[in-house]
Amino acid sequence: MADGARSLACLSQPEMGLGMGGLQGKTVLLVEDEPLVAMLVEDMLATLDVKIIGPAARLDEAIALAQRETFDVAVLDVKLGGQTSGSVASVLQGRNIPYILATGFDTPSLPDFDADAQVLNKPYVQEDLERALLQALENSPVSHALRRRPAP
């Protein structure tokens, strides 16, 4: 088996001991143009008991979903068929929806995206995905506003 195939195969293996419960019931927008990777990430998200919107494989589809759907957080593949998903990130920022970036490329600089966005380097495992999603939700502007709101 080629190294790449072995790495992708491990993506679908559920990690034992996960499931902090922080993602249960959340909704995630998945933007990924590689069908095999999208299926594996869908499996990971399903194991984490989240609802999935997508996957969107094309930039126009991703932008439309980002504009019209209701969800808590997004996973954005940085490159979608030669384009970046930066315009999707812009829509999400405008809606105060946190996102994480998934990429198989080096990430010294991602100028189209929020500098504070979580970055997952492909291939990644379910535990890394879960941790990044939880951190993105924790660091979101909406989360901070809710914590500052006085108790009734």
N, C-alpha and C positions, 0 to 999 in steps of 0.2 A: 504494500500500500504506500502511496506517495505521502510525503510529509504533510502536504496541504490537505489531503484527504483524511489523514489521521487527525489533524487539528480540527477540521470541520466536524468529524465524527464525534469528537469529545464535546462539542458544543451542545449536543442534544442529551447528554447524560445528566440527569438531575443530580444536583449536589445533595448529599445527605445532610440533614440537620438544618436546612434552610427553612424559610417561611416565618420570618419575624412577625408576619401579620400586618405590617405597616402598609403593604401594597394591596392587601385583600380588598376587593371591591372597587379599586381604582380603575380608571380607563386610560389606556396608552395608545397614542397614535404611533404607528410603525411606518417609517419611510425607509425602504430598502429595495434596491433595484436588482439584486442577485437573488433569483428564486430559491436556491438551496439555503442561502443564509437567512432569507425571510422566513422560510419554513422552520428552521432551527430556532430562530428567535421567537417565533410564534409559540413553539413548543415550550420554550423557557418561560415566556409570559403566562401561558396557560397553567403551567406548574405553579406559578406564583399567584394564581387565582385572580388575574386581572382580565378586564374586558379589553379586546383589541379592536382598534379601528385601523383598517388597512389590511395588508401592507400596500402602500402606495409605491409604485416602481418608477413613475414618471414625475417630473417636476411639476407639470401643470396639475396632475392629479393630487399631488401632495399639497400644493398651495390651496386647491379647492377644499380638501378635507380640513386643512388647518384653519381656513376661514369660516367654515360652516358647521363643523362638528363640535361637540362638547366632550372634552377629555381633560385629564389631570396633568399629564406629562407626555412628552414625545421622545422617541428614539429616532434620530436623524442620521442616515448614512450621509457622510460628507459629500461624496461624489455620486451623482446620479447621471449615468450615461454621458460623461464628459462635462457636465455642468455641476456647480455646487448647489447644495440645498440652502444656501444663505438666504434666499428670498423666503423660504419656508420659515427659517429662524426669525426673520424680520416680522413676519405675520404673528408668530408665537410671542415675540417680545412685545408687540403691540397689544396683545391680548393678555399679557402677564402670565403666560403658560410656560413653565420651565421645560427644558429639553436637555437631552444628552446627545453627544456626537459620537458616532461609530465610524471608525476609519481603519483602513488597512495601509494607510500612507503615514509617513513621518509627520509629526504635528508640531514643528517648532513655531509655526505661525499660521493661524486660521483667521485672516482679516475679515471674512464675511460673517463671523460669528461672535457672540458675546465672549469676552476673554475669560469670564468666570464659568463658562459652561463645562460640565463634566465631559471628559473625553475617554471613550473606550477604544482601545486598540484591538483590532481584529487579529486573530480570533480571540474571543473572550468566553468566559464560562458564566453560567447562571448566577453564581454568587457575586461576580463582578457587576453583572447587569443589575441585580437586585440592589447592591450597595450604591451604585451610581444613581439609580432611580430614586431611592430613598433620600439620598443626599440632595438631589435636584429638587425634590419636593420640599425638603426641610429648608433649603436656601431660597425658595421662591419668594417673590415679593408678597404674594397673597398669604403665605404661611407667616411671614414676619408681621404683616398687618393684623392677622388674627391673634397672634401672641401679644401684640401691644394693646389690643382692644380690652378695655376694663370688663371685668365679670359683671353680669347683670345682678 
